[in-house]
């Protein structure tokens, strides 16, 4: 995984150190709660797709004490700093992705899990024109899957 400052995170790195560096790359102050959440999100060098609830459960399992409200607020701060992106599924459920590059997603309906889809296989041939006075800022592609 490349951090937002272009450096590589290595699995042998201390997750807390990796998380703190990730926060710094987004210009965020490394509070105890932010560092704990960042270590879980990027500490091992792998990208993650999490919900606030799944991250809350992970932080509880790790022994850190962070409220669910703090998890929500911190994920919002991470998104605002450009460290994560939010993908909304079903208009209400949000997933947070540490991979901020443009890429499509698979949403596994049976398990309610979001995973990356291969970008190189996606071809968007044509988009509708944006209405007058507007521009397209981003395209989110979520491909829904159901196991057969």
N, C-alpha and C positions, 0 to 999 in steps of 0.2 A: 504494500500500500504506500502510495506517496502522500505525504502530508501536504497541506495547502501551501506550504512554503517551498515545496519541491524536494525536500529531503525524504529519504526512505526510512520508514519505521522498520526495525528489525525485531524479530520475535524474541531475541535474547535481551532486548532493551527492557528496562523496568517499566511496567505499564503506567505507573504514576508519572514517571519522567516523560514518557511518550504523550500521555494525556495533557500534562502541563505544557509541553512544547506545542501541542495542537491548539490549546487554548490561546497561547501567545501568538500563534500564527493568525488567529482571528481577532486579535486585539482585546481579548477578554481577560479580566483579572482572575487569577487562579484561587477562587474560594475553595474551602474544603469540599463543599457539595459539588461544585463544578469539576474539580479534580477527580473526585470519586466516580462521577458519571462519565467523564472523558476517558478515564482509565478503562472502564468497562466497554466503552464504545470503540476506542481505537488502540487500546493498550497492547493488543497482540498483533497489530498490523493488518488485521482483516477488516473489510468493510462490513457494516451491519445495516439491517433493516429492522427497526424496533418500533413498537408502540410505546406510549408513555407507561402503560400498565406493565408491559413486558420488561422495560428498563427498570421500573420500580421494583418488580419482583427480583430482578437480578441484583440490584443494589441491596435489597433486604437480605438476600442469600449471602452476599459478601460480608455482611456484618455492619455495614455502614448505615447510619440513620439519616434518611432523607425522606421528607414527606412527598406524597404524590403530587401535591400542588407545586412543590419545588421542582420536581421532575418535569412537569408541564412547562413551568416558567423557564427552566434551564434549556429544555429542547427548543423553545421559542427563541431564546437568546443565541443558541448555537446556529439556528437557521438565519436569524438576523445578521449574524457575523459572517455568514457564508460558509460555515463549517459543515452544514448539513442541508439537505433539502427535504421538504415535506411533500409527501404524495398522499392525496386524499382518495380513498376508495369508498364507494357507496355514498358519497356526499357527506358522510359524517365521520368515518373512521380514518384517522391519520396515521401514516407510517412515516418514520424518519430515517433517511438514508445518509450514511456517511460518505458515499460516493457522490460528489457534487457535479461530476461530468454529465453531459447529455447522454442518456441511455434509456432504453425501454425496460419495462418490468413485466414479470408474470405475477398474477395474483391467483394463488391456489385457493379456489372457493371452498373446497372441502375442509382445508386446514386453516384458512384465513391467514396465509403466509404470503409475504411479498418477497420475490427474489429478482435478481437481475436477469434480463433476457439478452440474447446476443445482439449487440448493436449492429454488427456487420451484416446481419440478415434482414434488417429493417430498411425498407425503401419507401420513402414518402414522395410520390411522384408529383403531387400537386395539392396545394392548399387553397381554400377559398380566400378571396381578397378580404382584408380587414375592413370594417366599416369606415367611412370617412371620419377622420379625426382620431383614428386609433391605429396602433401597430401591434403585430403579433410579438409578444415578449418571450413566450416559451410554449413548447408543445410537450404535453405529458402523454406518454403512450403506456397504457396498462392493458395487458392482454390477459383476459380471465380464462382460467383453466379449470376443468372439472375432470377428476379421475374417472376412467372408464372401467 
